[in-house]
Amino acid sequence: MDDDSGRPLDVLDASVGKTVSVRLKDGETYEGTLTGYDQHMNLVIESDDNTTIIRGDNVVSITP
């Protein structure tokens, strides 16, 4: 199968600069603008004047 559009990093790349909601394993949710990520799916979320870095192995879901 050659369709790469559903790969997680491709989805993250398309979400940079957009508002997302990130749910973590412990049930906590962060909402803000996705401003960056890396190959381990570590995320940088900005909201108001706060920048939050979320370790990728704690993420359960990311929704627009």
C-alpha positions in Angstrom: 0.0 0.0 0.0 1.6 3.3 -1.1 -0.9 5.7 0.5 1.1 7.5 3.3 -1.6 10.1 4.1 -2.7 8.2 7.3 0.8 7.9 8.9 0.9 9.5 12.3 3.8 11.9 11.5 2.0 13.0 8.3 -1.1 13.8 10.3 1.0 15.8 12.8 2.7 17.7 10.1 -0.7 18.7 8.6 -1.8 19.8 12.1 1.1 22.2 12.8 -0.3 25.7 13.4 -3.8 24.4 14.1 -5.6 24.1 17.4 -5.6 20.6 18.8 -6.7 18.7 21.8 -4.2 16.2 23.3 -5.4 13.5 25.7 -2.8 11.8 27.9 -2.7 8.4 29.5 -3.5 9.8 32.9 -6.7 11.4 31.5 -5.5 14.9 31.4 -6.2 17.0 28.3 -4.3 19.9 26.8 -5.7 22.2 24.2 -3.8 24.7 22.2 -1.9 25.3 18.9 0.5 22.6 17.9 3.7 24.4 17.1 6.1 21.5 16.8 6.8 17.8 17.1 9.7 15.3 16.6 10.1 11.8 15.3 9.2 10.4 18.8 5.9 12.3 18.6 6.9 14.6 21.4 4.6 17.7 21.0 4.9 21.4 21.6 1.5 23.0 22.4 1.1 26.7 22.9 -2.0 28.3 24.5 -2.3 31.9 25.8 1.2 32.7 27.1 2.1 29.1 28.0 4.2 26.6 26.1 3.8 22.9 27.0 6.1 20.1 25.9 4.4 16.7 26.0 6.3 13.5 25.8 5.1 11.4 23.0 4.7 8.1 24.9 2.1 9.8 27.2 -0.2 10.7 24.3 -3.4 8.7 23.8 -5.0 10.9 21.1 -4.8 14.1 19.3 -7.9 15.7 17.8 -8.6 18.9 15.9 
